[in-house]
Amino acid sequence: MKVFVVDNGGQWTHREWRVLRDLGVEAKIVPNDTPLAEFKDVDAVVLSGGAPSIFYEKDKLGLQEEYLDELQLPILGICVGAQLIAEHFSGRCGPADVPEYGKTRIEILNHDELFEGIPDTIIVWESHNDEIKDTGVMKNLASSKNCKNQAVKHPTLPIYGVQFHPEVEHTEFGDRIFENFLKLIKR
């Protein structure tokens, strides 16, 4: 199993790579402008978190919208990766009314494949100024007191986004979220 972690300059991109590696996956960090042709042997993609604002610096997010259109693979977007996914599929992002940093309690609204076997309420690690305001065609899977769209899923494609950071140890069941994501890969 091979997964590319698309680097958006996030402070924990290497942690996403490490979680995948520790789960027995061949993982590789690639720049977000990696040509589509280089994804030919990849089984899934993680769009990392990062510093670029979805509003002012979308050009710094490389070719990721092309990946969303062309790759027929499971894709998991984290933080700005989730925001990009939501906007790409007719959603809307905006500055958070209350930016979230540190530990936050979220409620799982739908125990879809990504949250299978995870309790209804968990503590996650947040680090965001912007957030998904409207999910567009995406289905909302989780919310918190200050952010109603903490996790989203495309209605027909294996594409997910999470506003929080499952790759850090402060997020409860973070490894389980990655394990559930990897189960989406057709063997």
N, C-alpha and C positions, 0 to 999 in steps of 0.2 A: 504494500500500500504506500503510495507516494502523495504527499500533500505539499503544495506551495503555500508559504506564508508571504503575502504581498505586503511589503514594507511601506507604511505611510509615515515613517519617522516617529513612531510611538515609542514611549519610554519602556514598554514591556514587550516589544516585538520578539526579542530573543526569548522571553519567557514563554510566549505562545509556541515558538519552535521547540523549546525544551519540554513543555508539557506533551506535545505530540511525540517527540522522540522517546520520552519516558513511557509513553503508551505503546511503544513498539513500531511507530510509524517512521518511514523514511521521509523526513521533513527538510525543506530547504527554504531559506529566506531569499526572496527575489525583489528587485526594485519594482515600483508600481508602474513603470513604463516598459516592462519586459514584453517583448513581442508575443502575440498570441501563439505563434508557431512553436514557441518553447514549452507550451503547456500540453503537448501531444501525449505524453505518457503520465500525466497527472491524474489522480483519482478524486481529489477534492482541493478546495482553495479556501484559505482564511484571509480575509481583508483586515489587516491590523488596524488598531487604533492609531492615532497620531495627532500632531499639533495643527495641521492645516484646518482652517475654518471652512465648513461646507459652503459658506457664503462668499467669503472674500478671496479664498485661495483654492477654489475648486480645480484650477489648472495644475495645482501641485499633486492632485490625486491620479495623475497619469492616465493609463489606459483601462482603468477598472470598469468603466461603463461598457467598454467593448467586451471585457470578460463576462459581464452579466448578460450581454446579448448573445454571445457566441458559444460560451462553454456550456456544455450539457452535463454539468457536474454539481455535486453538493457544494454550496458556498456559504460560509459563515462570516458575517461582517461584525467587527467589534468596534464600538464607539463611533468614530468618524466613518468607519467602514459600514456600520449599520445605518448611519444617516445617509450615506451615499446610496445605499440600496433602497431606502425608503423614498428618497427623492427621485431616483431612477424609475421607480414603479409608481409614479404619480402622487407620492406623498409630499409633505412639506415639513421642513425643519426650521427652527428659529432659536434665538437666544433663550436659554432656560429662564423661567421666572425665578427659580431658585437653583443656581448651579450646584451640582452635587459633587462633593469631594469626600473621600473616606468611606466608612461603612454606612450602608443604607439597607433597610429592610425592604424587600420586594415581595409582592404577592403573585404567585403563579396563577394566572387566570385560565390557562388551558394547558393541560399536561400532554401536549403534542409530543412527537418523537424527541424533540430537543430536551424536554423536561420530564421525560419518562422516569419514574422511580425517584423523583425529587419531591420533598415536602411542599405543601401549599405556600409556606412562607420561609424565605431564606435571607441570610445576610450576604450582601455582595459589596464589592469595592467599586466605587465610582470616581471618575475624574473627567468631568465635562462641563463646558459652558453652554454648548448648544445641545439641542435635543430634537427628537422626532415629535412634531406637533400634530401632524395628521398622517396616518399610515397609508393613505391612498388605497391601492388594491391589497396591500399587505394586511395580514390578520394580526391583531395585538394579542400577545401571549402572556405579558406580565406588566405590572405597574408598581410604582412606589408612591409615597405620600406627595412627592414633589414632581414626579415625572410619570405621566399616565401611560407612556409607551416605552417600556423597558426592554421588551423583546418583541420581534415581529417575524412573521413567516409569509412567504409568497403562497397564494392559494393553490397553485398547481405545480410549482417547481421546488426542488429541494434547496431553497435559498432562505437563509435566516439572518437576522441581525439582533445583536444585544447591545444595549447602551452601556452596560456595566462591563467589568473586566473579569471573565471567568478564569483567566490564566494566572491570576495572583492568588497566593495562599489565603488571603483574607476573605476570598469569596467561597462560601460554603458550597460544596458539591461542584466546584469548578471543573475538576477532572471528569466528573460524571457527565457534565454538559458536553465536554469534548468527546468522551466515549460515545455518547448518544449521537453526536454529529457524525462520528466516524461510521456508525452503524448504517447511515444513509448511503454509504458507498456500495454500489452493486458489485458483488464479487463474481 
